[in-house]
Every structure is written in structure tokens, then in C-alpha cells.
Amino acid sequence: MDAFYASVEQRDDPSLRGKPVAVAWRGARSVVCAASYEARVFGVRSAMPAIRAERLCPQLIFVPPDFVRYKAVSRQIREIFARHTELIEPLSLDEAYLDVTHTLSGLPSATATAEAIRAAIREETQLTASAGVAPNKFLAKIASDWNKPDGQYVIRPHQVEAFLTPLPVGRLPGVGKVMEAKLAVLGIATVGELRAFELVELEQRFGRWGRRLHELARGIDEHAVQLERPTLQISAEDTFEHDLLLDELEPHIRRLAEKAWAGYQRELDAKDRSRVARTIVLKLKTADFHTLTRSLTPAQRPLSANELADIACALRERVERPADSRYRLVGVGLSGFVEQDSYQAQTDLFA
């Protein structure tokens, strides 16, 4: 979907149309959830501090988020997808992969299917969507951004190499600023230059990730569309009105641990308790916006919110920063999900 939250707000309030809109609470502690295309012209982006967004665009209109409404629209869009295929992998409220190798609608091609879906979304929701059509997920993801907003881009199998060759390596999934810098040391700035490196050399330098780079440079992605994405992490976090010292965080960590644990219990109930979490994660954001994470996988997984809170509080000891450092955000999470049967087998083996 195109600027989904902001587009819903502009659809429902005609006075916002054609104006720079940020879905966010105004204030020094808030971040932008979504920005309209009119706001993006000024450099406003999602996840940006609201105060910075306002500096970039003084006429920016702030609209508080309404996730109940966004979820309702997302369900409406999901119903449109389901008319065409049962193979739907949601990524978020506004994005999904669809496998349309075999369609329910009988349309002759993936291109025709994407066009029909986008037309139905426009007609039934008065919103626009962009689509990427390609032989696999990673290429479709890149293509979906190519003609935004309200566009569509098709990469046919014989076009894959030519499409990828000039792309900056930073467009490949998983290649962030750090990996981009490491590749630059090797003289690699584009996918074409990456493709020139042998698999053996990439594996020697980057281990298993080297094999993945080798595949991506050739347009290879064997990951199938998954009907249900497994949960990777359940967490709760909060941004403070005033920055706090590390020693002042315990009551907030305990409150967030309760919230994360409640979410974890809902997940267990929904999935018939088939998967359990083993790892505790503490997330901190400093006053100058540096994000720190500390994690621990104990021999015995936490069995209560209190145990989760105790471990999360103890993880503060592994934060190696000056004692007078202040923090604007704290989060507590559970990750490292494994099958319950597998975990029990491991516990029995090492008991």
C-alpha cells in the first residue's frame, strides 16, 4: 500500500488531501509512523523523530495514529487478495507476498492478477497500491518499490540479470550500511560487481552470508510464500517523557515485562502452545538516539513475567556506557522461538 496510514487519514478527512501529513503524536518524544507523499518531498520519513520532521517541514500536519481503523482496512484488502490466491504471506498491515502461480480468478498471468488486485483496491477502498511482479520474493519486493506510488513493475525471468546488474548492493535484502562498507573495501558497489566474485571467496570472507550474497547477485531466492509467518519476537517498549538513568529503569522494565509476557501468553494460546521463547532481550535507546540491545538465552526459559523482568533488569549490567548516560526508550522482548517438543527434548537430554 502507498503511504498506508497517511493515505487512510487523507481519504477519511478531505481537508488533509494534497497536504504534508505525518501520522504521529506531536512532541519531542514521538516518532513518525507514516508520512504522506507530500511530506516526503521535504525529507520526512517513517521512524523519524517527530521534532525533526517538523523542522524539515514546518507546515507538517500531525494526525494521531488510529490502528483500529488501519487494521480494518488491512482486513478489507486481505479479502481482495483471497479472491485470487490462498497463498498469502502478510508482512505487515500494508504489505504481503502473494504466490499467484495458480490463481482462483483464472486470470492469464501474474501481471494481469496484480492489475486486477490494484484496481479492486482502488475501487473498494479508495486507496492505491503498488505491485512488484517477479519470479521470486526478493525480486518482487524490490520491484514493488520501483514505480511507487500507484504503480506496477514486472521483472520477467529473462530480465533478471539485466535488472540487477546496475543496482547498488544496498538494495539487496540484508545488506545494510555495515555490509555495504565491507563490500566497498573489496571494490563492490553494484550487484554486477558482486556477481563477479566467486562463491568460495565470498564464503571465506563472510561465511554463510557469503553464499546468500552469491545467490542474490544472481537473482536466486528459493524461499516460498508462507501462509503464516512464524513469530520471531514479542516485545513491549516505551519512550519516556524525560530521559532516565540506567538505574532508574527498573520499574519501567518490570511494567513492560508484564506487557510482553501477556502478549506472549496470547501467542501461546493462539498457536496451541506449540512454540516457546527461550531468549530475553533488553532494548535501550540513548538520549542521542543510539539503539542498544542485550540478550540472554538461559538454561531454563522464563516461566513468568517476574522471571522475565528479573533477567531483563539484570541485562543492564552488560550495558557498558558511562554511569551518567541517559536513555529515552526501553523495551523488553522474548525471542528465540523453538518448537515446544524440540525444547523439551533438549531439556531432557541435558538435565
C-alpha positions as CSV (number, residue, x, y, z in Angstrom):
1,M,0.0,0.0,0.0
2,D,1.1,3.5,-0.7
3,A,1.8,5.6,2.5
4,F,-0.9,3.4,4.0
5,Y,-1.6,5.1,7.4
6,A,-1.3,8.6,6.0
7,S,-3.4,7.7,2.9
8,V,-6.2,6.3,5.1
9,E,-6.2,9.6,7.0
10,Q,-6.3,11.7,3.8
11,R,-9.1,9.5,2.4
12,D,-11.2,9.9,5.5
13,D,-10.5,13.7,6.0
14,P,-10.7,15.6,2.7
15,S,-9.1,18.6,4.4
16,L,-5.8,16.7,4.6
17,R,-5.6,15.8,0.9
18,G,-2.7,17.3,-1.0
19,K,-1.1,18.4,2.2
20,P,2.0,17.1,4.1
21,V,0.7,14.7,6.7
22,A,2.6,12.8,9.4
23,V,0.8,10.0,11.3
24,A,2.3,10.7,14.8
25,W,1.8,12.4,18.0
26,R,3.4,15.9,18.1
27,G,6.2,16.2,20.6
28,A,9.8,15.7,21.3
29,R,9.4,12.0,22.3
30,S,7.3,10.9,19.4
31,V,8.3,9.3,16.1
32,V,6.6,9.3,12.7
33,C,4.6,6.2,11.9
34,A,3.9,7.2,8.3
35,A,4.3,10.2,6.1
36,S,2.2,11.3,3.1
37,Y,4.0,11.7,-0.2
38,E,3.5,15.5,0.1
39,A,5.5,15.2,3.4
40,R,8.2,13.0,1.8
41,V,9.1,15.8,-0.6
42,F,10.6,17.6,2.5
43,G,12.5,14.5,3.6
44,V,10.0,13.4,6.2
45,R,10.1,9.6,6.6
46,S,8.6,6.9,8.9
47,A,10.6,6.2,12.1
48,M,11.9,9.8,12.1
49,P,11.7,11.8,15.4
50,A,8.6,13.9,15.1
51,I,10.5,17.0,16.2
52,R,13.0,16.6,13.3
53,A,10.1,16.0,10.9
54,E,8.6,19.3,12.0
55,R,11.9,21.1,11.5
56,L,12.1,19.7,7.9
57,C,8.5,20.7,7.2
58,P,7.2,23.4,9.4
59,Q,3.7,23.2,7.8
60,L,3.5,19.4,8.6
61,I,0.1,18.3,9.9
62,F,0.3,15.7,12.7
63,V,-2.5,13.2,12.9
64,P,-2.6,10.7,15.9
65,P,-2.5,7.1,14.7
66,D,-5.7,5.0,14.7
67,F,-4.6,1.4,14.4
68,V,-8.0,0.0,14.9
69,R,-9.1,1.8,11.7
70,Y,-5.9,0.7,9.8
71,K,-6.4,-2.9,10.8
72,A,-10.0,-2.8,9.5
73,V,-8.8,-1.5,6.1
74,S,-6.0,-4.1,6.1
75,R,-8.6,-6.9,6.5
76,Q,-10.6,-5.5,3.7
77,I,-7.5,-5.5,1.4
78,R,-6.6,-9.1,2.6
79,E,-10.1,-10.2,1.4
80,I,-9.4,-8.9,-2.1
81,F,-6.1,-10.9,-2.1
82,A,-8.0,-14.0,-1.1
83,R,-10.2,-13.8,-4.2
84,H,-7.1,-14.5,-6.3
85,T,-5.0,-16.9,-4.2
86,E,-4.9,-18.8,-1.0
87,L,-1.1,-18.4,-0.8
88,I,-0.8,-15.1,1.1
89,E,2.1,-14.2,3.3
90,P,1.4,-10.9,5.3
91,L,4.4,-8.9,6.2
92,S,2.6,-6.1,8.0
93,L,-0.8,-4.3,7.8
94,D,0.2,-2.8,4.5
95,E,2.3,-5.4,2.7
96,A,2.2,-9.0,1.6
97,Y,3.6,-11.6,-0.7
98,L,1.2,-13.4,-3.0
99,D,2.0,-16.6,-4.9
100,V,-0.2,-16.5,-8.0
101,T,1.4,-19.4,-9.9
102,H,-2.2,-20.8,-9.8
103,T,-5.0,-18.3,-9.3
104,L,-8.5,-18.7,-8.2
105,S,-9.6,-15.9,-10.5
106,G,-8.4,-17.7,-13.7
107,L,-6.5,-14.6,-14.9
108,P,-3.9,-15.5,-17.5
109,S,-0.8,-14.1,-15.8
110,A,0.7,-12.6,-12.7
111,T,0.8,-9.2,-14.3
112,A,-3.0,-9.4,-15.0
113,T,-3.6,-10.6,-11.5
114,A,-1.7,-7.7,-10.0
115,E,-3.5,-5.2,-12.2
116,A,-6.9,-6.7,-11.1
117,I,-6.0,-6.6,-7.4
118,R,-4.8,-3.0,-7.6
119,A,-8.0,-2.0,-9.5
120,A,-10.2,-3.7,-6.8
121,I,-8.3,-2.0,-4.0
122,R,-8.7,1.4,-5.7
123,E,-12.4,0.8,-6.3
124,E,-13.3,-0.7,-2.9
125,T,-11.1,1.3,-0.5
126,Q,-10.4,4.5,-2.5
127,L,-6.7,3.8,-1.8
128,T,-3.8,3.0,-4.1
129,A,-1.4,0.1,-4.0
130,S,1.9,-0.7,-5.9
131,A,2.9,-4.1,-7.0
132,G,6.1,-5.9,-8.0
133,V,5.8,-9.0,-10.2
134,A,8.8,-11.3,-10.4
135,P,9.8,-14.9,-10.3
136,N,10.6,-14.9,-6.6
137,K,10.0,-13.0,-3.4
138,F,13.2,-10.9,-3.1
139,L,12.9,-9.6,-6.7
140,A,9.1,-8.9,-6.2
141,K,10.0,-6.9,-3.1
142,I,12.5,-4.7,-5.0
143,A,10.1,-4.3,-8.0
144,S,7.2,-3.2,-5.7
145,D,9.1,0.0,-4.8
146,W,10.1,0.7,-8.4
147,N,7.0,2.6,-9.6
148,K,5.6,3.9,-6.4
149,P,3.1,5.4,-5.8
150,D,0.2,3.7,-7.6
151,G,2.5,1.8,-9.9
152,Q,3.5,-1.7,-11.0
153,Y,6.8,-3.1,-12.2
154,V,7.3,-6.5,-13.8
155,I,10.6,-8.4,-13.9
156,R,10.4,-11.4,-16.2
157,P,12.8,-14.3,-15.9
158,H,14.9,-13.3,-18.8
159,Q,15.2,-9.8,-17.5
160,V,16.6,-10.6,-14.0
161,E,20.3,-10.3,-14.7
162,A,20.0,-7.0,-16.6
163,F,17.7,-5.6,-13.9
164,L,20.1,-6.5,-11.1
165,T,23.4,-5.6,-12.6
166,P,23.4,-1.8,-12.1
167,L,21.7,-1.8,-8.7
168,P,23.6,-0.6,-5.7
169,V,24.3,-3.6,-3.4
170,G,22.4,-1.7,-0.7
171,R,19.2,-2.6,-2.5
172,L,19.8,-6.3,-1.7
173,P,17.9,-7.6,1.4
174,G,20.1,-7.8,4.4
175,V,22.8,-5.5,3.0
176,G,22.8,-2.6,5.5
177,K,25.3,0.2,5.9
178,V,27.9,-2.0,7.7
179,M,27.9,-4.7,5.0
180,E,27.8,-2.1,2.3
181,A,31.0,-0.6,3.7
182,K,32.7,-4.1,3.9
183,L,31.8,-4.7,0.2
184,A,33.1,-1.3,-0.7
185,V,36.5,-2.2,0.6
186,L,36.5,-5.0,-2.0
187,G,35.6,-2.6,-4.7
188,I,32.0,-3.8,-4.8
189,A,29.4,-1.1,-5.2
190,T,26.9,-2.7,-7.6
191,V,25.2,-6.1,-7.9
192,G,27.1,-6.6,-11.1
193,E,30.4,-6.2,-9.4
194,L,29.3,-8.5,-6.6
195,R,28.4,-11.2,-9.2
196,A,31.9,-11.2,-10.5
197,F,33.2,-12.7,-7.2
198,E,33.4,-16.4,-6.8
199,L,31.3,-18.3,-4.2
200,V,34.4,-19.6,-2.5
201,E,35.9,-16.1,-2.0
202,L,32.6,-14.7,-0.6
203,E,32.2,-17.7,1.8
204,Q,35.8,-17.2,3.0
205,R,35.1,-13.6,3.8
206,F,31.5,-13.7,5.0
207,G,30.7,-17.3,5.9
208,R,27.2,-18.5,5.2
209,W,26.1,-14.9,4.4
210,G,28.6,-15.1,1.5
211,R,26.6,-17.9,-0.1
212,R,23.4,-15.8,0.3
213,L,25.2,-12.8,-1.4
214,H,26.3,-15.1,-4.2
215,E,22.6,-16.2,-4.7
216,L,21.1,-12.7,-4.5
217,A,23.6,-11.3,-7.0
218,R,22.2,-13.9,-9.5
219,G,18.5,-13.3,-8.6
220,I,18.2,-16.7,-6.8
221,D,15.7,-16.9,-3.9
222,E,14.2,-20.3,-3.0
223,H,12.1,-19.0,-0.1
224,A,8.4,-20.0,-0.7
225,V,5.5,-17.8,0.2
226,Q,4.4,-18.9,3.7
227,L,0.8,-18.9,4.7
228,E,1.7,-17.9,8.3
229,R,5.0,-16.3,9.2
230,P,6.4,-17.8,12.5
231,T,6.7,-15.4,15.3
232,L,10.3,-14.2,15.8
233,Q,9.8,-11.8,18.8
234,I,7.2,-10.5,21.1
235,S,8.1,-7.2,22.8
236,A,6.8,-4.1,24.5
237,E,8.6,-0.8,24.6
238,D,8.1,2.8,25.8
239,T,9.5,6.2,25.2
240,F,9.9,8.4,28.3
241,E,8.8,11.9,28.7
242,H,12.2,12.7,30.2
243,D,15.4,10.8,29.7
244,L,16.3,8.5,32.5
245,L,19.5,7.0,34.0
246,L,20.1,3.2,33.8
247,D,19.5,2.8,37.5
248,E,16.1,4.4,37.2
249,L,14.7,2.0,34.6
250,E,13.7,-1.0,36.8
251,P,10.1,-0.1,37.3
252,H,9.6,0.6,33.6
253,I,11.3,-2.7,32.7
254,R,9.1,-4.6,35.1
255,R,6.0,-2.9,33.7
256,L,7.0,-3.7,30.1
257,A,7.9,-7.3,31.0
258,E,4.3,-7.7,32.3
259,K,3.0,-6.4,29.0
260,A,5.4,-8.5,26.9
261,W,4.5,-11.6,28.9
262,A,0.8,-11.0,28.4
263,G,1.4,-10.8,24.6
264,Y,3.5,-14.0,24.8
265,Q,0.6,-15.8,26.6
266,R,-1.8,-14.7,23.9
267,E,0.6,-16.0,21.3
268,L,0.8,-19.4,23.0
269,D,-2.9,-19.7,23.3
270,A,-3.4,-18.8,19.6
271,K,-0.8,-21.3,18.4
272,D,-1.9,-24.1,20.8
273,R,1.4,-23.6,22.7
274,S,3.4,-25.3,20.0
275,R,6.3,-22.8,20.1
276,V,8.1,-21.3,23.1
277,A,10.6,-18.5,23.5
278,R,14.0,-19.0,25.1
279,T,15.8,-15.7,24.7
280,I,15.2,-12.5,26.7
281,V,16.0,-9.2,25.0
282,L,16.6,-5.7,26.6
283,K,16.4,-2.8,24.2
284,L,17.6,0.7,25.0
285,K,17.7,3.9,23.1
286,T,20.1,6.6,24.3
287,A,19.3,10.3,24.6
288,D,21.3,10.8,21.3
289,F,19.2,8.1,19.5
290,H,21.8,5.2,19.6
291,T,20.0,1.8,19.9
292,L,21.5,-0.9,22.2
293,T,20.3,-4.4,22.6
294,R,21.4,-7.0,25.2
295,S,20.1,-10.6,25.2
296,L,20.4,-13.8,27.2
297,T,19.4,-17.4,26.5
298,P,19.3,-19.0,29.9
299,A,19.5,-22.7,30.5
300,Q,15.9,-22.6,31.7
301,R,13.4,-20.4,29.8
302,P,11.4,-17.9,31.8
303,L,8.2,-19.2,33.2
304,S,6.6,-16.0,34.4
305,A,6.5,-12.3,33.9
306,N,8.5,-11.9,37.1
307,E,11.3,-14.1,35.9
308,L,11.3,-12.2,32.5
309,A,11.6,-8.9,34.4
310,D,14.4,-10.2,36.7
311,I,16.5,-11.3,33.7
312,A,15.8,-8.1,31.7
313,C,16.8,-5.9,34.7
314,A,20.0,-7.9,35.1
315,L,20.9,-7.4,31.5
316,R,21.5,-3.7,32.4
317,E,24.8,-4.9,33.9
318,R,26.0,-5.6,30.3
319,V,25.5,-2.1,29.2
320,E,29.0,-0.7,29.0
321,R,28.3,3.1,29.0
322,P,29.1,5.9,31.4
323,A,27.0,5.9,34.6
324,D,25.6,9.3,33.7
325,S,24.3,8.2,30.3
326,R,20.6,8.8,29.9
327,Y,18.0,6.8,27.9
328,R,14.9,7.9,26.1
329,L,13.4,4.4,25.4
330,V,13.4,1.0,26.9
331,G,12.0,-2.3,25.6
332,V,11.6,-5.9,26.8
333,G,11.2,-8.8,24.5
334,L,11.1,-12.6,24.1
335,S,12.7,-14.2,21.1
336,G,14.5,-17.4,20.1
337,F,11.2,-19.3,19.4
338,V,11.5,-23.1,19.1
339,E,9.1,-25.9,18.9
340,Q,7.9,-27.0,22.4
341,D,8.7,-30.7,21.7
342,S,12.2,-29.8,20.5
343,Y,12.8,-27.6,23.5
344,Q,11.6,-30.3,25.9
345,A,13.8,-32.9,24.2
346,Q,16.8,-30.7,24.7
347,T,15.9,-30.1,28.3
348,D,15.6,-33.8,29.0
349,L,18.8,-34.5,27.2
350,F,20.9,-32.1,29.3
351,A,19.0,-32.5,32.6
